[in-house]
Amino acid sequence: MVFRILRPDSVEVWKNQEILKRFPKYRGIIDGTQIARYLIARTIDCEYESNDSIENLEIILKAKSEEFNSLLKAEIEEIEHRITADQSYIHLAETLANKYLEKCIFCERQCEINRIDGDKGFCLISKDSYVSSAFLHMGEEPVLIPSGTIFFQGCNFGCVFCQNSDISQAWKNKKNLEDIAQKVNPKQLAGIANKLVDKGAININYVGGDPIPNIHTIVGSLNYQSSNICQLWNSNFFLTDKSLSLIIDFMDFWLPDFKYGNNECAKKYSGIENYFDIVARNHKRIHDEGSGEICIRHLVMPNHIECCSKPILDYVAKELPKAVMNIMGQYRPQYKAFNYEEINRRPTSQEMQEVRDYADKLGILWRPVS
């Protein structure tokens, strides 16, 4: 196993005992004392036919998830000696993901269009995945850098203040995506990830836009990646329970957004229905059933302390006690935010302090990563 070199600012954060307590497996992968979950999943043999029904594949997926979670309890020496299966748990998830593409339900918009045939829903991504950039990111949370970020085109949100509108929204008028991004299949995506590891990445960070429309390609790439490296899901988290089941066992670390503390604000600024209910459900599931190693990003918005920031913090304190939060002050009015007077400014220092004080009151760990 490879021992990876941490930057000085990362080293300082890892001296925090509470961070070590919250992220033990992730740190173990960095140090080479733990095995990434996707490598374990590749050793689980699956018997199925590619033409099996979705319902049958879902039953097998659930059974293999149970087998996977039992295997996680084994000693590392036992896991190290397991052999990669010819048809593994990851192959099964990839097969099921591609079947979902025929009537897409990856995100909770549930457009149900046939992306295999080239149809496009809200995200405007067909069966093909497009990478706009991939590089070592030094601006992420200290525990994550250097992060091997892979940015995908397309997004299932329509945020009026989007800071990545060039890859999530503005490109939608382009007739040919290949003019502005690299089309990738699973093997090519794995090649990108492997190169990032060679450059010194301590995780592979799937972001965008949003990675949700690209679940099939990302899962498929895990058949070709070759390093014991943390797999990190960096997303708006508006995915269905079924699509979360495709990745929940393969991701070592979760970096989800928690934007809004209610459904009304989400509808107004992102064009999303039932936001809080869905995202809260997904956060709860990765906390209880997934790796549980989570850093929640909350972007503090001006004039949205009472309606959004505080309800989110209340939920995290009550339901997600293992999670760490990054309380972010980076909001700035971009894209179409100037059309909304109440968010057409940066949050004040007083607003930021009010949110941070409230997090302290609730006992939420945020300082080391914010």
C-alpha positions as CSV (number, residue, x, y, z in Angstrom):
1,M,0.0,0.0,0.0
2,V,1.1,3.6,-0.7
3,F,1.8,6.1,2.1
4,R,0.6,9.5,0.8
5,I,2.2,12.8,1.7
6,L,0.0,15.4,3.4
7,R,0.4,19.2,3.0
8,P,1.4,21.1,6.2
9,D,-2.1,22.7,6.6
10,S,-3.6,19.2,6.4
11,V,-1.2,17.8,9.0
12,E,-2.3,20.5,11.4
13,V,-6.0,19.6,11.0
14,W,-5.3,15.9,11.5
15,K,-3.8,16.7,14.9
16,N,-7.4,17.4,16.0
17,Q,-8.4,14.3,17.8
18,E,-12.1,14.8,17.0
19,I,-11.3,14.9,13.3
20,L,-9.4,11.6,13.7
21,K,-12.4,10.2,15.5
22,R,-14.8,11.2,12.8
23,F,-12.8,10.1,9.8
24,P,-10.8,7.0,10.9
25,K,-11.3,4.9,7.7
26,Y,-10.5,7.8,5.4
27,R,-7.3,8.6,7.3
28,G,-6.5,4.9,7.3
29,I,-6.7,4.8,3.5
30,I,-4.4,7.8,3.3
31,D,-1.9,6.0,5.6
32,G,-2.3,2.6,3.9
33,T,-3.7,0.9,6.9
34,Q,-7.3,0.6,5.5
35,I,-8.6,-0.6,2.2
36,A,-10.9,1.6,0.0
37,R,-14.4,0.3,-0.1
38,Y,-14.5,-0.1,-3.9
39,L,-11.6,-2.5,-3.8
40,I,-13.4,-4.6,-1.3
41,A,-16.6,-4.5,-3.4
42,R,-14.6,-5.8,-6.4
43,T,-13.9,-9.1,-4.5
44,I,-17.6,-9.9,-4.1
45,D,-18.8,-12.3,-6.7
46,C,-22.2,-11.8,-8.3
47,E,-24.3,-14.2,-10.3
48,Y,-26.7,-12.5,-12.6
49,E,-27.6,-12.1,-16.3
50,S,-27.3,-8.8,-18.0
51,N,-30.8,-9.2,-19.4
52,D,-32.3,-9.8,-15.9
53,S,-35.2,-7.5,-14.9
54,I,-34.5,-4.4,-12.9
55,E,-36.5,-5.9,-10.1
56,N,-34.4,-9.0,-9.9
57,L,-31.1,-7.0,-10.1
58,E,-32.3,-4.8,-7.3
59,I,-32.9,-7.9,-5.1
60,I,-29.4,-9.1,-5.8
61,L,-28.0,-5.7,-5.2
62,K,-29.6,-5.6,-1.7
63,A,-28.2,-9.0,-0.9
64,K,-24.7,-8.1,-2.1
65,S,-24.9,-4.9,0.0
66,E,-25.5,-7.0,3.1
67,E,-22.6,-9.3,2.1
68,F,-20.4,-6.3,1.6
69,N,-21.2,-4.8,5.0
70,S,-20.5,-8.1,6.7
71,L,-17.2,-8.3,5.0
72,L,-16.3,-4.8,6.3
73,K,-16.1,-6.4,9.8
74,A,-13.4,-8.8,8.8
75,E,-9.7,-8.3,9.6
76,I,-7.8,-6.3,7.1
77,E,-5.4,-9.3,6.5
78,E,-8.4,-11.4,5.4
79,I,-9.6,-8.7,3.0
80,E,-6.2,-8.2,1.5
81,H,-6.0,-11.8,0.4
82,R,-9.3,-11.8,-1.4
83,I,-9.3,-12.0,-5.2
84,T,-11.1,-9.6,-7.6
85,A,-14.2,-11.3,-9.0
86,D,-14.7,-11.7,-12.7
87,Q,-18.3,-10.4,-12.2
88,S,-18.4,-8.4,-9.1
89,Y,-20.7,-6.3,-6.9
90,I,-19.5,-3.2,-8.9
91,H,-20.3,-4.9,-12.3
92,L,-23.8,-5.5,-10.8
93,A,-24.3,-1.9,-9.8
94,E,-23.0,-0.7,-13.2
95,T,-25.4,-3.0,-15.0
96,L,-28.4,-1.8,-12.9
97,A,-27.3,1.9,-13.4
98,N,-27.4,1.5,-17.2
99,K,-30.8,-0.1,-17.0
100,Y,-32.0,2.9,-15.0
101,L,-30.8,5.1,-17.9
102,E,-33.5,3.7,-20.1
103,K,-36.1,5.5,-17.9
104,C,-33.8,7.8,-15.9
105,I,-34.5,8.1,-12.2
106,F,-30.9,9.0,-11.0
107,C,-32.1,12.3,-9.5
108,E,-35.4,13.2,-7.8
109,R,-36.6,15.1,-10.8
110,Q,-37.2,11.6,-12.2
111,C,-37.4,12.8,-15.8
112,E,-37.9,9.1,-16.8
113,I,-36.5,9.7,-20.3
114,N,-34.5,7.2,-22.3
115,R,-30.9,8.5,-22.1
116,I,-29.6,5.4,-23.8
117,D,-31.5,6.5,-26.9
118,G,-30.0,9.9,-26.6
119,D,-33.0,11.6,-25.0
120,K,-32.2,14.3,-22.5
121,G,-33.9,15.5,-19.3
122,F,-33.3,18.6,-17.2
123,C,-29.6,17.9,-16.9
124,L,-29.3,17.7,-20.7
125,I,-26.9,14.8,-20.4
126,S,-27.6,11.7,-22.5
127,K,-25.9,8.4,-21.8
128,D,-22.5,10.0,-22.4
129,S,-20.5,11.7,-19.6
130,Y,-18.4,14.7,-20.1
131,V,-15.5,15.9,-18.0
132,S,-14.8,19.7,-18.1
133,S,-11.6,19.5,-16.0
134,A,-9.6,17.3,-13.7
135,F,-6.8,18.5,-11.4
136,L,-5.3,18.6,-8.0
137,H,-7.5,21.0,-6.0
138,M,-5.8,22.8,-3.2
139,G,-8.8,24.9,-2.3
140,E,-10.9,22.2,-0.7
141,E,-11.3,21.5,3.0
142,P,-7.8,20.9,4.7
143,V,-8.5,17.2,5.3
144,L,-9.1,16.7,1.6
145,I,-6.1,18.4,-0.1
146,P,-4.6,17.7,-2.4
147,S,-7.9,16.5,-3.8
148,G,-8.1,14.8,-7.2
149,T,-11.2,16.6,-8.4
150,I,-13.1,15.6,-11.6
151,F,-15.6,18.1,-12.8
152,F,-18.5,16.8,-14.8
153,Q,-20.7,18.9,-17.2
154,G,-24.4,19.2,-16.4
155,C,-26.5,19.6,-13.3
156,N,-29.9,18.6,-12.1
157,F,-30.3,22.0,-10.3
158,G,-31.0,25.4,-11.7
159,C,-29.5,27.6,-9.0
160,V,-29.8,31.3,-9.8
161,F,-26.6,32.0,-7.9
162,C,-24.5,29.2,-9.3
163,Q,-20.8,29.8,-9.1
164,N,-20.1,27.1,-11.7
165,S,-22.7,28.2,-14.2
166,D,-20.2,27.7,-17.0
167,I,-20.4,23.9,-16.6
168,S,-23.8,23.5,-15.0
169,Q,-26.0,26.0,-16.9
170,A,-24.4,28.3,-19.5
171,W,-23.2,25.6,-21.8
172,K,-26.8,24.3,-22.5
173,N,-27.0,26.5,-25.6
174,K,-24.0,24.7,-27.1
175,K,-24.9,22.2,-29.8
176,N,-21.8,20.0,-29.4
177,L,-20.6,19.3,-25.9
178,E,-17.3,17.8,-27.2
179,D,-16.3,21.4,-28.1
180,I,-16.0,22.3,-24.5
181,A,-15.5,19.1,-22.6
182,Q,-14.0,15.6,-22.9
183,K,-16.4,12.7,-23.5
184,V,-15.4,9.8,-21.3
185,N,-16.3,6.1,-20.9
186,P,-15.7,4.2,-17.7
187,K,-12.2,3.1,-18.7
188,Q,-11.2,6.6,-19.7
189,L,-12.6,8.1,-16.5
190,A,-10.5,5.6,-14.5
191,G,-7.5,6.7,-16.5
192,I,-8.1,10.2,-15.3
193,A,-8.4,9.1,-11.7
194,N,-5.3,7.0,-11.9
195,K,-3.3,10.0,-13.2
196,L,-4.5,12.2,-10.4
197,V,-3.3,9.6,-7.9
198,D,0.1,9.5,-9.6
199,K,0.2,13.3,-9.2
200,G,-0.4,13.0,-5.4
201,A,-4.1,13.1,-4.9
202,I,-5.3,11.7,-1.5
203,N,-8.9,11.2,-2.8
204,I,-10.8,11.0,-6.1
205,N,-13.4,13.8,-5.8
206,Y,-16.5,13.5,-8.2
207,V,-18.1,16.9,-8.6
208,G,-19.6,19.2,-11.2
209,G,-22.0,20.6,-12.2
210,D,-23.1,17.5,-10.4
211,P,-21.9,13.9,-10.6
212,I,-25.5,12.4,-10.2
213,P,-26.2,12.3,-14.0
214,N,-23.0,10.3,-14.4
215,I,-23.5,7.6,-11.8
216,H,-23.3,4.9,-14.4
217,T,-19.9,6.1,-15.7
218,I,-18.5,6.7,-12.3
219,V,-19.5,3.2,-11.0
220,G,-18.2,1.6,-14.1
221,S,-14.8,3.3,-13.7
222,L,-14.3,1.6,-10.4
223,N,-13.7,-1.6,-12.4
224,Y,-10.6,0.0,-13.9
225,Q,-9.1,2.1,-11.1
226,S,-6.0,0.6,-9.6
227,S,-5.1,2.5,-6.5
228,N,-6.1,2.1,-2.8
229,I,-7.6,5.6,-2.9
230,C,-10.6,7.2,-1.1
231,Q,-13.6,7.6,-3.3
232,L,-15.4,10.9,-2.5
233,W,-18.9,12.0,-3.5
234,N,-19.2,15.8,-3.8
235,S,-22.8,16.5,-4.7
236,N,-26.0,18.5,-4.2
237,F,-27.4,15.2,-3.0
238,F,-30.7,15.4,-4.7
239,L,-30.6,11.7,-5.8
240,T,-33.2,9.0,-5.5
241,D,-33.0,6.3,-3.0
242,K,-32.4,3.8,-5.8
243,S,-29.5,5.6,-7.2
244,L,-28.0,6.2,-3.8
245,S,-28.1,2.4,-3.4
246,L,-25.8,2.1,-6.4
247,I,-23.0,4.0,-4.7
248,I,-23.5,3.9,-1.0
249,D,-21.2,1.0,-0.4
250,F,-18.4,2.3,-2.8
251,M,-17.9,5.8,-1.4
252,D,-15.5,6.2,1.5
253,F,-16.2,9.9,2.1
254,W,-19.2,12.1,1.5
255,L,-19.0,15.9,0.8
256,P,-22.7,16.8,0.3
257,D,-24.3,20.2,0.1
258,F,-27.1,21.2,2.4
259,K,-28.3,24.4,0.8
260,Y,-31.8,25.1,2.1
261,G,-33.6,24.6,5.4
262,N,-37.0,24.4,3.8
263,N,-38.7,23.4,0.5
264,E,-39.9,26.9,-0.4
265,C,-36.4,28.6,-0.7
266,A,-35.2,25.6,-2.8
267,K,-38.1,26.0,-5.2
268,K,-37.5,29.7,-5.5
269,Y,-33.7,29.7,-6.1
270,S,-33.0,26.2,-7.5
271,G,-36.3,25.2,-9.1
272,I,-36.4,22.0,-6.9
273,E,-39.5,20.4,-5.3
274,N,-39.4,18.8,-1.8
275,Y,-35.7,19.7,-1.4
276,F,-35.4,19.5,2.4
277,D,-37.3,16.2,2.7
278,I,-35.2,14.5,0.1
279,V,-31.7,15.8,1.0
280,A,-32.3,15.2,4.7
281,R,-33.3,11.6,3.9
282,N,-30.2,11.1,1.9
283,H,-27.9,12.6,4.5
284,K,-29.5,10.4,7.1
285,R,-28.9,7.3,5.0
286,I,-25.2,7.8,4.4
287,H,-24.8,8.6,8.1
288,D,-26.5,5.5,9.3
289,E,-25.9,3.0,6.4
290,G,-22.9,4.3,4.5
291,S,-19.4,5.0,5.7
292,G,-20.7,7.7,8.0
293,E,-17.6,9.9,7.2
294,I,-19.3,13.1,6.1
295,C,-18.4,16.7,5.8
296,I,-21.5,18.7,5.0
297,R,-21.1,22.0,3.2
298,H,-23.5,24.8,4.0
299,L,-23.2,28.0,2.1
300,V,-24.6,30.8,4.2
301,M,-26.8,33.0,2.1
302,P,-27.8,36.6,3.0
303,N,-31.2,37.0,4.7
304,H,-31.5,33.2,5.0
305,I,-30.3,32.6,8.6
306,E,-33.6,31.8,10.2
307,C,-35.2,30.0,7.3
308,C,-32.3,28.0,6.1
309,S,-29.1,28.0,8.2
310,K,-30.6,27.4,11.6
311,P,-33.0,24.6,10.5
312,I,-30.2,22.8,8.8
313,L,-28.0,23.1,11.9
314,D,-30.8,21.8,14.0
315,Y,-31.2,18.8,11.8
316,V,-27.5,18.0,11.7
317,A,-27.2,18.2,15.5
318,K,-30.2,15.9,16.0
319,E,-29.9,13.4,13.2
320,L,-26.2,13.4,12.0
321,P,-24.1,13.6,15.1
322,K,-21.0,12.0,13.4
323,A,-20.9,14.6,10.6
324,V,-18.6,17.6,10.4
325,M,-19.7,20.8,8.8
326,N,-18.0,23.4,6.7
327,I,-19.9,26.6,7.3
328,M,-19.1,28.5,4.2
329,G,-18.9,32.3,3.8
330,Q,-18.0,32.2,0.1
331,Y,-21.5,33.1,-1.2
332,R,-21.4,35.9,-3.7
333,P,-24.2,37.0,-6.1
334,Q,-23.4,35.4,-9.5
335,Y,-25.2,34.2,-12.6
336,K,-28.8,35.5,-12.1
337,A,-28.7,36.4,-8.4
338,F,-28.9,40.1,-9.3
339,N,-32.6,39.5,-10.1
340,Y,-33.3,38.7,-6.4
341,E,-32.7,41.7,-4.2
342,E,-32.6,39.7,-1.0
343,I,-29.6,37.6,-2.1
344,N,-27.9,40.2,-4.3
345,R,-25.1,40.7,-1.8
346,R,-22.6,38.8,0.2
347,P,-23.5,37.6,3.8
348,T,-22.3,40.1,6.4
349,S,-19.8,39.2,9.1
350,Q,-22.6,39.5,11.6
351,E,-24.7,36.9,9.7
352,M,-21.7,34.5,9.5
353,Q,-21.0,34.9,13.2
354,E,-24.6,34.2,14.1
355,V,-24.6,30.9,12.2
356,R,-21.3,29.9,13.7
357,D,-22.4,30.8,17.2
358,Y,-25.5,28.7,16.7
359,A,-23.5,25.7,15.5
360,D,-21.3,26.1,18.7
361,K,-24.5,26.2,20.8
362,L,-25.6,22.9,19.2
363,G,-22.2,21.2,19.6
364,I,-21.5,20.9,15.9
365,L,-17.9,20.4,14.8
366,W,-17.1,22.9,12.1
367,R,-13.9,24.9,12.9
368,P,-11.3,22.5,11.6
369,V,-12.8,22.3,8.1
370,S,-14.3,25.8,7.7
